[in-house]
Amino acid sequence: MTHPLAIITGGAQGIGRATTELLLKEGWRVAALDRDAEAVAELDETHPAATLLTMVVDVSDELQVKEAFFHLSDWQLENDQSTGVDLLVNNAGVADPVCGPIEELALADWRIWQESHLTGAFLCTRAAVPGLRQRRGAIVNIASTRALQSEPHCESYAAAKGGLLSMTHALAVSLGPDIRVNAICPGWIETGPWQKASQRNTPAHRAIDRDQHPVGRVGEPADVAATVAFLASDKAGFITGQHISVDGGMSKKMIYAE
Ligand code: NAD
């Protein structure tokens, strides 16, 4: 039986891990690429090898991405007799947005965010497009509300995420009608132990952290994972080139000092 296939970068932890788990639960096969070997080994234990392929890959490294996609094709042919891809989630990247004051930002440090978020998304998209065309698949880029608004000293992260939004609409126009391409802008998503819905009422957050959100809580990785699943589904068949904020309404709140 053919299962839909998703490739998830940064798929071993946080938002990527929640997306991996949700899609596996919904009957997908998942290839999770992540540079953190320990997290990859831990994820690898959780599902049978025919369902979940894990690979230690730095998505900003051209050769590593090329080798990973070769390995993926072999795994697909073995398990599915097909090299089609239904979904690519470009999620990997350095999640800490603070790069420090611009006057002190070294070029090498600027590149950490550009390479992990933007170059990684480019390399994985380029490698995945032939398979995505076969299945009329979808791409979901994980950007950030910081592509649209800022705190101080986050220039490289903001620029990389803004670049991802622009790449999203550019790709949507280039790859349609075969492939839909959308982005998600998460707000504050707690990727620590608080992420479980069962712990929703006992978070390690201050009341002000929760209450400032129009929905009354900070986000969980599952909030983003559910949006990825929606954008990958036929229900989103008329949506491409867009970004959707998953931020509990924070970016719609007007804030003036009292
Ligand atoms: P996380 O650190 O928990 O997970 C990111 C994963 O990506 C890690 O497993 C890490 O090893 C991997 N990774 C980083 N660089 C990589 C590279 N070059 N190659 C391969 N793997 C790499 O972070 P998260 O909070 O789950 O963030 C996931 C995505 O969501 C990121 O793109 C982040 O910028 C974005 N985001 C997160 C939040 C939030 O509040 N958590 C908000 C907005 C956007």
Boltz pocket constraint, residues with backbone or C-beta under 6 A from the ligand:
constraints:
  - pocket:
      binder: B
      contacts: [[A, 9], [A, 10], [A, 11], [A, 12], [A, 13], [A, 14], [A, 15], [A, 16], [A, 33], [A, 34], [A, 35], [A, 36], [A, 39], [A, 57], [A, 58], [A, 59], [A, 60], [A, 90], [A, 91], [A, 92], [A, 93], [A, 94], [A, 95], [A, 96], [A, 115], [A, 116], [A, 117], [A, 120], [A, 142], [A, 143], [A, 144], [A, 145], [A, 185], [A, 186], [A, 187], [A, 188], [A, 189], [A, 190], [A, 191]]
      max_distance: 6.0
